[in-house]
């Protein structure tokens, strides 16, 4: 019989039932049939799934969910049985572990990878003398599954990092220079690795560091004051600090993940980690503090490995003095596995603890320690399983500690009750996962309804929606991946609320402006991303859209104005507007009229009638202007409060004037802008938080001439 069938329920239900419980159920079923568990066929497994396993699942989750999970496992069992068929049972060899070690060679510093290399070395050693290696093979397969899951979760995180870095690169690429080229090369390397299913954490970290440095340069150019001014822009300063804290938060998370096994065994390190997390939350964390702590952890890990090697030598000496026996042989395998793990660069905290307890039990009762040692191993397995379930490790830690103390006193321990706690937590985690998936589906569906809009909010929401789709496809989640899933959902839901608000505001304005206005209201012009482009590429014009300041209920082109009411200064402007066609390059656009004769007529009128001459209107004093409004002449701010962004727009408005453009509407990441050029050549420029507010606060002022 194909041995993989009996492992399918264990693999697919390991997130809701403990591996120990599933294996015990399958072993009991095999014993009833007087066969080896690997000889159970699809029909036998169907009976086990529908009876014992289904009843066990109903104690931790709703019956409907339990039924669905059982049917999923049964379908997989039948599929594999149909593909592979029935064969004679053949004992497994080490090729699976060897393949796993080869696949994860790149990730040699993962604790699971270090442990797997130790398992393979010990399995080869035991096989060479004819000893049973089934327990080692089972642990190796479990480690490979953990690394497959970790790799899948890492690729999702790397894909999210890559998307954010590429979006940031679009903003800073115009800076130019060696650092920009280096960042571009790193992003290409990470993108290639992502396609191949490989993780490049070092390259991602370097790319994040360079990107932050370049973003600082770009944002600092906004913070810097104009000549004669000393007050920096608080918004730009806050943005720089937010970028730094985001980067340091990722650095701190990477350090916590890398040194987790060390931190978990030293209370003073756990306290320091909590203090750094609090500093990050309050905005007081510095990059130097994270770097210094990382170096300190490196030194302490090396020191701990030396201490563990010395402790291992003492245990080996004690074990050599014990009489031979089955439990002594198992202890020697544990000791050899711990040594291989340390030699591969890992830590053996739990292994040394179990070894110490085992040696003490064998020394106190050499012939009657089997039951005690079996329970100790079950407690260790329970502890490892609890680490992967949210809330389980914290709830079970004191109970496991008490159980170990009771075993050392020779008392019996009710381990089944502890497994009940674990399985209850597993059932809760499975239900929470269903809720998270439902929330993710909702975000993705709602994003699809607003994805056609432009703007920074929609772009970032789109990247988070892609991440949610990838996280949704993941199988069983580690504790860290679950936290990232929740964090992504929280950020995406907040952005979705903003997107809905923007969409609602756009719809309200569209109802007044007309159907063609919607695409212009959100993100027509991304100031940050296109600062250095040519002026002709920076502006979009909608000739059919009314500008701020026009009567929303009356078509100004249909109004009849008496000749006597038309001011002399309007005539050249009207002639200029009728002569310039900014859409002449579009297919099907009407050709511009020949303006040479009109220009001649206007020139004659200017020469013969002084009343027709154009004079520069007096500049409005800053205190007489609306808030967030400016007058721009010849590419310079003439009136209005000093503002770095507005003054950077001034030369762009001059370039627009050279193209014959008389009114503009655009957006950057923070503001909606509108500008209108008078017949005298002066630009009125205003901004507001959104298009509707801009129309309300500045529309009438922009229309003045």
C-alpha positions in Angstrom: 0.0 0.0 0.0 1.3 3.5 -0.8 2.4 5.0 2.6 1.6 8.6 1.6 -2.1 8.0 2.1 -1.9 7.6 5.8 0.0 10.9 6.1 -2.6 13.0 4.2 -5.0 13.5 7.2 -2.1 14.4 9.4 -0.8 17.0 6.9 -4.2 18.5 6.0 -5.7 18.6 9.5 -2.6 19.5 11.4 -3.8 23.1 11.9 -6.9 22.1 13.8 -5.9 18.8 15.5 -2.6 17.9 17.1 -0.4 15.6 15.1 -0.2 13.3 18.1 -4.0 12.9 18.2 -4.3 12.2 14.5 -1.4 9.7 14.5 -3.0 7.9 17.4 -6.3 7.7 15.7 -4.7 6.2 12.6 -2.6 3.8 14.6 -5.6 2.6 16.5 -7.5 2.0 13.2 -4.5 0.1 11.8 -4.3 -2.1 14.9 -8.0 -3.0 14.7 -7.3 -4.2 11.2 -4.0 -5.9 12.2 -2.0 -4.0 9.6 0.7 -1.3 9.6 -0.6 2.3 9.4 1.1 2.7 6.1 -1.1 -0.1 4.7 -4.4 1.7 5.3 -6.1 2.1 1.9 -8.5 4.8 0.8 -11.6 2.9 1.9 -10.2 2.4 5.4 -9.1 6.0 5.7 -12.6 7.1 4.6 -14.1 5.2 7.5 -11.6 6.8 10.0 -12.2 10.3 8.6 -16.0 10.0 8.8 -16.1 8.6 12.3 -13.3 9.2 14.7 -11.7 12.2 13.1 -15.1 13.9 12.4 -16.2 13.4 16.0 -13.0 14.8 17.3 -13.2 17.9 15.0 -16.7 18.7 16.2 -15.4 19.3 19.7 -13.3 22.3 18.5 -15.3 23.9 15.7 -18.9 24.0 14.2 -20.2 20.8 12.7 -20.5 22.4 9.2 -16.9 23.5 9.2 -15.8 20.1 10.5 -17.7 18.3 7.7 -16.1 20.5 5.1 -12.6 19.8 6.4 -13.2 16.1 6.4 -14.6 16.1 2.9 -11.5 18.1 1.6 -9.2 15.5 3.1 -11.2 12.6 1.7 -11.1 14.1 -1.8 -7.3 14.4 -1.6 -7.0 10.8 -0.4 -9.1 9.5 -3.2 -7.2 11.7 -5.8 -3.8 10.4 -4.7 -5.1 6.8 -4.5 -6.4 7.1 -8.1 -3.1 8.5 -9.4 -0.7 6.2 -7.5 -2.7 3.1 -7.1 -2.0 0.3 -4.7 1.6 -0.9 -4.3 3.4 -3.0 -1.8 4.7 -1.2 1.2 8.3 -0.3 0.8 10.3 1.3 3.8 11.2 4.9 3.1 14.8 5.9 2.5 16.7 9.1 3.2 16.3 10.6 -0.3 13.4 12.8 0.8 15.5 14.4 3.6 18.5 14.8 1.2 16.3 16.5 -1.3 15.0 18.8 1.4 18.5 19.8 2.5 19.4 20.5 -1.1 16.4 22.6 -1.7 16.9 24.8 1.3 20.7 25.1 1.1 20.3 28.8 0.3 18.6 29.3 3.7 21.4 27.7 5.8 20.8 30.1 8.7 17.2 29.1 9.3 16.9 27.2 12.5 14.7 24.6 10.7 17.4 24.2 8.1 20.1 23.8 10.7 18.0 21.2 12.5 17.2 19.3 9.3 20.9 19.0 8.5 21.4 17.6 11.9 18.5 15.2 11.5 19.9 13.9 8.2 23.4 13.4 9.7 22.0 11.5 12.6 19.7 9.4 10.4 22.7 8.4 8.2 24.6 7.4 11.3 21.8 5.3 12.7 21.0 3.7 9.4 24.6 2.6 8.9 24.3 0.4 12.0 20.9 -0.9 11.2 18.9 1.2 13.8 15.3 2.3 13.3 15.3 5.9 11.8 11.5 6.3 11.4 11.3 8.9 14.2 14.1 10.9 12.6 12.5 10.6 9.1 9.2 11.9 10.6 10.9 14.8 12.2 12.7 15.6 9.0 9.5 15.6 7.0 7.9 17.9 9.5 10.9 20.3 9.2 10.6 20.3 5.4 6.9 21.2 5.7 7.7 24.0 8.1 10.3 25.4 5.7 8.0 25.1 2.7 5.4 27.1 4.7 8.1 29.6 5.8 9.3 30.0 2.2 5.8 30.6 0.9 5.1 33.2 3.6 8.5 34.8 2.9 7.7 35.1 -0.8 4.5 36.9 0.0 6.3 39.4 2.2 9.1 39.8 -0.3 6.5 40.5 -3.0 4.9 43.2 -0.9 8.3 44.7 -0.2 9.2 44.7 -3.9 5.9 46.4 -4.8 6.4 49.1 -2.3 10.1 49.6 -3.3 9.2 49.8 -7.0 6.5 52.4 -6.2 9.0 54.4 -4.2 11.6 54.1 -7.0 9.2 55.9 -9.4 9.3 58.9 -7.0 13.0 59.0 -6.5 14.4 57.9 -9.9 14.6 61.4 -11.1 17.2 62.2 -8.5 19.8 60.3 -10.5 23.2 59.3 -9.5 25.1 56.1 -8.4 22.7 55.3 -5.5 19.7 55.3 -7.8 21.4 53.0 -10.3 22.4 50.7 -7.5 18.8 50.6 -6.2 17.6 49.8 -9.7 20.0 46.9 -9.9 18.9 45.5 -6.5 15.2 45.7 -7.5 15.9 43.8 -10.7 17.7 41.1 -8.7 14.8 40.8 -6.2 12.3 40.8 -9.0 14.1 37.9 -10.8 14.4 36.0 -7.5 10.7 36.5 -6.8 9.8 34.9 -10.2 12.1 32.0 -9.4 10.6 31.5 -5.9 13.8 32.5 -4.1 14.2 34.8 -1.1 16.9 37.5 -1.1 16.6 39.1 2.3 20.0 40.8 2.2 19.2 42.5 -1.1 15.8 43.6 0.1 17.3 45.1 3.2 19.9 47.0 1.2 17.3 48.2 -1.2 15.1 49.4 1.7 18.1 51.3 3.2 19.0 53.0 -0.1 15.4 53.8 -0.8 15.0 55.5 2.6 18.2 57.5 2.0 16.9 58.8 -1.3 13.5 59.5 0.1 15.2 61.5 2.8 16.9 63.6 0.1 13.7 64.1 -1.8 11.7 65.0 1.2 14.5 67.1 2.7 14.4 69.3 -0.4 10.8 70.1 0.6 11.8 70.8 4.2 14.5 73.2 3.2 13.3 76.8 3.3 13.5 79.3 0.6 16.2 82.0 0.9 15.5 84.2 3.8 13.1 81.8 5.5 13.9 79.7 8.5 10.7 77.8 9.3 10.7 74.2 7.8 7.6 72.5 6.6 6.2 70.4 9.5 4.3 68.1 7.1 7.4 67.2 5.2 9.4 66.7 8.5 6.6 64.4 9.8 6.7 62.4 6.5 10.5 61.9 6.8 10.1 60.7 10.4 7.3 58.4 9.4 9.5 56.9 6.7 12.3 56.4 9.2 10.1 54.7 11.8 8.6 52.4 9.2 12.1 51.4 8.1 13.2 50.9 11.7 10.1 48.9 12.5 11.0 46.5 9.7 14.6 46.3 11.0 13.4 45.5 14.5 11.0 42.9 13.2 13.8 41.2 11.2 16.0 41.2 14.3 13.3 39.7 16.5 12.7 36.9 13.9 16.4 36.1 13.5 17.2 35.9 17.2 13.8 34.6 18.5 15.2 31.3 19.9 17.8 33.3 21.9 15.5 36.0 23.1 12.9 33.4 24.3 15.3 31.8 26.8 16.6 34.9 28.4 14.1 37.1 30.3 16.4 40.2 30.2 16.4 40.0 26.4 12.6 39.7 26.2 12.3 42.8 28.4 14.7 44.7 26.2 12.8 43.6 23.1 9.6 44.9 24.7 11.3 48.2 25.5 12.4 48.7 21.9 8.9 47.9 20.7 7.5 50.5 23.0 10.1 53.0 21.8 9.0 52.3 18.2 5.4 52.8 19.1 6.2 56.2 20.7 8.4 57.3 17.8 11.5 57.4 19.9 13.4 54.4 18.4 16.7 55.1 16.7 18.5 53.2 14.0 21.6 53.1 16.1 19.7 51.4 19.0 18.5 48.6 16.7 22.0 48.2 15.2 23.7 48.0 18.6 21.2 45.5 19.9 21.6 43.3 16.8 25.4 43.2 17.4 24.9 42.4 21.0 22.6 39.6 20.2 25.1 38.2 17.7 27.7 38.1 20.5 25.4 36.6 23.0 24.3 33.9 20.6 27.9 32.9 20.0 28.5 32.8 23.7 25.4 30.6 24.3 26.5 28.1 21.6 29.8 27.7 23.5 27.9 27.2 26.7 25.6 24.6 25.2 28.5 22.7 23.7 30.1 22.5 27.2 26.8 21.4 28.7 26.4 18.8 26.0 29.8 17.4 26.9 28.8 17.0 30.5 25.5 15.2 29.6 27.4 12.9 27.2 29.7 12.0 30.1 26.8 11.2 32.4 25.0 9.2 29.7 28.0 7.0 29.0 27.8 5.8 32.6 24.2 4.6 32.4 23.5 0.9 31.6 22.4 0.2 28.0 18.7 0.0 27.2 16.0 1.3 24.8 15.6 4.6 26.6 19.4 5.1 26.9 19.7 4.5 23.1 17.0 7.1 22.4 18.8 9.5 24.7 22.1 9.0 22.7 20.2 9.7 19.5 18.9 12.9 21.1 22.4 13.9 22.2 23.8 13.2 18.7 21.1 15.3 17.1 21.7 18.2 19.5 25.4 18.1 18.7 24.9 18.1 15.0 22.5 21.0 15.4 25.1 23.1 17.3 27.8 22.2 14.8 25.5 23.5 12.0 25.3 26.9 13.7 22.0 26.5 15.4 20.9 26.5 19.1 19.7 23.4 21.0 17.8 25.0 23.9 14.9 22.6 24.1 17.0 19.6 23.1 19.4 20.1 26.0 16.6 20.7 28.5 14.9 17.4 27.4 18.3 15.6 27.6 18.9 16.9 31.1 15.5 15.7 32.2 16.0 12.3 30.5 19.4 11.8 32.2 18.0 12.7 35.6 15.1 10.3 35.1 17.4 7.4 34.0 19.7 8.1 36.9 17.0 8.0 39.5 15.1 5.0 38.0 17.1 3.2 35.3 14.5 0.4 34.8 11.2 2.3 35.4 11.6 5.6 33.6 10.0 4.6 30.3 6.6 6.1 31.1 8.1 9.2 32.5 10.2 9.7 29.5 7.4 9.1 27.1 5.3 11.8 28.8 8.3 14.1 28.8 8.6 13.7 25.0 4.8 14.3 24.6 5.1 17.5 26.6 8.0 18.7 24.4 5.9 17.9 21.3 3.0 19.8 22.8 5.2 22.8 23.5 6.5 22.9 19.9 3.0 22.6 18.5 1.7 25.3 20.7 4.2 27.9 19.3 2.5 27.8 16.0 -1.0 28.5 17.4 -2.1 32.0 18.4 -2.4 32.2 22.2 -1.7 28.5 22.8 1.9 28.9 23.9 1.1 31.6 26.4 -1.8 29.7 27.9 0.0 26.3 28.1 3.4 27.5 29.3 2.7 27.5 33.0 0.8 24.2 32.8 3.6 22.5 30.9 6.1 23.8 33.4 4.0 22.4 36.3 3.6 19.1 34.5 7.4 18.7 34.1 7.9 19.4 37.8 5.3 16.8 38.6 7.0 14.2 36.4 10.3 14.8 38.1 8.6 14.1 41.4 7.3 10.8 40.0 3.7 11.9 39.8 1.4 11.2 36.9 0.4 13.9 34.5 -2.9 14.3 32.5 -1.4 15.3 29.2 -4.7 14.7 27.3 -6.2 17.7 29.2 -3.3 19.9 27.9 -3.9 18.7 24.4 -7.5 19.7 24.8 -6.4 23.2 25.5 -4.2 23.2 22.4 -7.0 21.8 20.2 -9.5 24.4 21.5 -7.0 27.1 20.5 -6.6 25.4 17.1 -10.3 25.5 16.6 -10.4 29.2 17.5 -7.5 29.9 15.1 -9.3 28.1 12.3 -12.5 30.2 12.8 -10.4 33.4 13.1 -8.7 32.4 9.8 -12.1 32.1 8.1 -13.0 35.5 9.4 -9.7 37.0 8.1 -10.3 35.4 4.7 -13.8 36.9 4.6 -12.4 40.3 5.4 -9.8 40.0 2.8 -12.3 38.9 0.2 -14.4 42.0 1.1 -11.5 44.4 0.7 -10.5 42.9 -2.7 -14.1 43.0 -4.0 -14.6 46.6 -2.8 -11.2 47.6 -4.3 -12.4 46.3 -7.7 -15.3 48.8 -7.6 -12.9 51.8 -7.2 -9.8 50.7 -8.9 -10.4 52.8 -12.0 -9.9 56.0 -10.0 -6.4 57.4 -9.7 -4.5 58.8 -6.8 -2.0 57.7 -4.1 -4.7 56.1 -2.0 -6.0 53.8 -4.7 -2.5 52.9 -5.8 -1.4 51.8 -2.3 -4.7 50.0 -1.8 -4.1 48.1 -5.0 -0.7 46.9 -3.7 -2.3 45.8 -0.4 -5.1 44.0 -2.3 -2.5 42.1 -4.3 -0.8 41.1 -1.0 -4.1 40.1 0.5 -4.8 37.8 -2.4 -1.4 36.1 -1.9 -1.9 35.8 1.9 -5.4 34.4 1.3 -3.8 31.6 -0.8 -1.4 30.6 2.0 -2.2 27.4 3.9 -1.6 27.1 7.6 -0.1 30.4 8.9 2.7 30.8 11.4 2.3 33.2 14.2 4.3 35.8 12.4 2.5 35.4 9.1 -0.9 35.7 10.9 0.3 39.0 12.5 1.3 40.3 9.0 -2.1 39.2 7.6 -4.0 41.1 10.3 -1.7 44.1 9.8 -2.2 44.1 6.0 -6.0 43.8 6.5 -6.1 46.7 9.0 -4.1 49.0 6.7 -6.2 48.0 3.6 -9.5 48.5 5.4 -8.4 52.0 6.5 -7.4 52.9 2.9 -10.6 51.4 1.6 -12.6 53.8 3.8 -10.5 56.7 2.5 -11.1 55.5 -1.1 -14.8 55.2 -0.5 -14.8 58.8 0.9 -12.9 60.1 -2.1 -15.2 58.2 -4.5 -18.3 59.6 -2.8 -16.9 63.1 -3.0 -16.0 62.6 -6.6 -19.5 61.4 -7.4 -21.0 64.4 -5.7 -18.9 66.8 -7.7 -19.5 64.7 -10.9 -23.2 65.2 -10.4 -22.6 68.9 -10.7 -19.7 69.0 -13.2 -20.8 66.2 -15.5 -19.8 62.7 -16.3 -16.3 63.5 -17.7 -15.1 65.2 -14.5 -14.7 62.1 -12.4 -11.4 61.0 -13.9 -9.9 64.5 -13.3 -10.9 64.8 -9.7 -8.5 62.1 -8.2 -4.8 61.9 -9.0 -4.6 63.6 -12.4 -1.2 65.0 -11.5 1.2 63.3 -9.2 3.5 66.2 -8.2 6.0 64.0 -6.3 6.4 61.6 -9.1 6.8 64.0 -12.1 8.8 66.9 -10.7 11.4 66.9 -13.4 9.4 66.1 -16.5 8.8 68.6 -19.3 6.0 71.0 -18.7 4.1 69.8 -21.7 3.9 66.3 -20.2 2.8 67.6 -16.8 -0.6 69.0 -17.5 -3.9 67.6 -18.6 -6.7 69.7 -19.9 -10.4 68.9 -20.1 -12.0 71.4 -22.4 -15.5 70.3 -21.6 -15.1 70.5 -17.8 -16.2 73.8 -16.1 -13.4 75.4 -14.1 -13.7 76.4 -10.5 -15.5 79.7 -10.3 -17.9 79.1 -13.2 -21.7 78.9 -12.5 -22.4 75.2 -12.1 -26.0 75.6 -13.3 -25.4 77.9 -16.3 -23.3 77.2 -19.4 -21.1 80.3 -19.7 -20.7 79.7 -23.4 -24.5 80.1 -23.9 -24.7 83.4 -22.2 -25.3 86.5 -24.3 -23.2 89.5 -23.4 -23.9 92.9 -24.8 -20.9 94.4 -26.6 -20.9 97.4 -24.3 -20.5 95.1 -21.3 -17.4 93.4 -22.8 -14.2 95.0 -21.3 -11.4 95.9 -23.7 -9.0 93.8 -21.8 -11.1 90.6 -22.5 -10.8 90.9 -26.2 -7.2 89.7 -26.6 -7.9 86.9 -24.2 -10.9 85.7 -26.1 -9.0 85.9 -29.3 -6.1 83.9 -27.8 -8.5 81.2 -26.5 -10.2 80.9 -29.8 -6.9 80.8 -31.7 -5.1 78.1 -29.6 -6.3 74.5 -29.8 -4.6 72.4 -27.2 -6.2 69.2 -28.5 -5.0 69.6 -32.1 -2.7 66.6 -31.7 -5.7 64.3 -30.9 -7.1 62.2 -33.8 -10.2 63.8 -35.2 -9.6 67.1 -33.4 -10.8 70.2 -35.4 -7.9 72.2 -36.8 -7.1 75.4 -35.2 -8.2 78.5 -37.0 -5.6 80.7 -38.8 -4.9 83.4 -36.3 -2.5 85.5 -38.4 -5.2 87.9 -39.7 -6.8 88.1 -36.3 -3.5 88.9 -34.7 -2.9 91.7 -37.3 -6.3 93.2 -36.5 -5.6 93.2 -32.8 -2.2 94.8 -33.4 -3.9 97.6 -35.4 -6.5 98.0 -32.6 -3.7 98.2 -30.0 -1.8 100.9 -32.0 -4.9 103.0 -32.7 -6.7 102.8 -29.4 -4.9 103.3 -26.2 -8.1 102.2 -24.4 -7.5 98.7 -25.8 -4.0 98.4 -24.4 -3.3 95.8 -21.7 -1.8 97.0 -18.4 -0.6 94.8 -15.6 -3.2 94.8 -12.8 -2.0 95.7 -9.4 -0.9 92.8 -7.2 -3.2 91.8 -4.5 -1.7 92.0 -1.1 -1.2 88.6 0.7 -3.6 89.5 3.5 -6.4 90.1 0.9 -5.9 86.6 -0.7 -7.9 83.6 0.4 -6.0 81.0 2.4 -3.8 78.7 0.2 -4.0 81.0 -2.8 -1.3 82.8 -4.7 -0.7 85.2 -7.7 2.1 84.0 -10.0 3.7 86.3 -12.7 6.6 85.5 -15.0 7.3 82.3 -13.1 7.6 84.0 -9.7 5.3 84.3 -6.7 4.0 87.9 -6.5 1.4 87.6 -3.7 0.4 85.0 -1.2 2.0 83.4 1.8 5.4 81.8 1.2 5.0 78.1 0.2 7.7 75.9 -1.2 5.4 73.7 -3.4 3.5 76.6 -4.8 6.8 78.4 -5.8 8.1 75.2 -7.4 4.9 75.2 -9.5 5.5 78.8 -10.6 8.0 78.0 -13.4 5.7 75.2 -14.6 2.8 77.6 -14.9 5.1 79.8 -17.0 5.9 76.9 -19.3 2.1 76.1 -19.6 1.5 79.7 -20.6 4.1 79.4 -23.4 2.0 76.4 -24.7 -1.1 78.6 -24.7 -2.7 76.9 -21.8 -5.0 79.2 -19.8 -6.4 76.9 -17.0 -5.2 73.8 -15.3 -6.5 71.3 -12.7 -4.3 68.6 -11.1 -3.5 66.7 -7.9 -0.5 65.7 -5.9 -0.4 63.2 -3.0 -1.8 65.8 -0.5 -3.8 68.5 -2.4 -6.2 69.3 -5.3 -4.9 72.3 -7.3 -6.4 74.7 -9.8 -4.8 77.6 -11.8 -6.3 80.1 -14.2 -4.3 82.6 -16.3 -5.7 86.1 -16.8 -5.6 88.0 -20.1 -2.8 90.1 -18.5 -0.7 86.9 -18.0 -1.1 86.6 -14.3 -1.8 83.1 -12.9 -4.3 82.7 -10.0 -3.2 79.5 -8.2 -5.2 77.8 -5.3 -5.3 74.5 -3.5 -7.6 72.5 -1.1 -7.8 69.1 0.4 -10.1 67.9 -2.4 -11.8 69.1 -5.5 -15.2 69.9 -3.9 -13.5 72.0 -1.2 -11.4 73.8 -3.8 -14.5 74.8 -5.7 -16.3 75.9 -2.6 -13.5 78.0 -1.1 -11.7 79.3 -4.2 -14.0 79.0 -7.2 -15.2 82.6 -7.2 -11.7 84.0 -6.6 -10.2 82.0 -9.4 -12.8 83.4 -11.8 -11.9 87.0 -11.0 -9.9 88.8 -13.7 
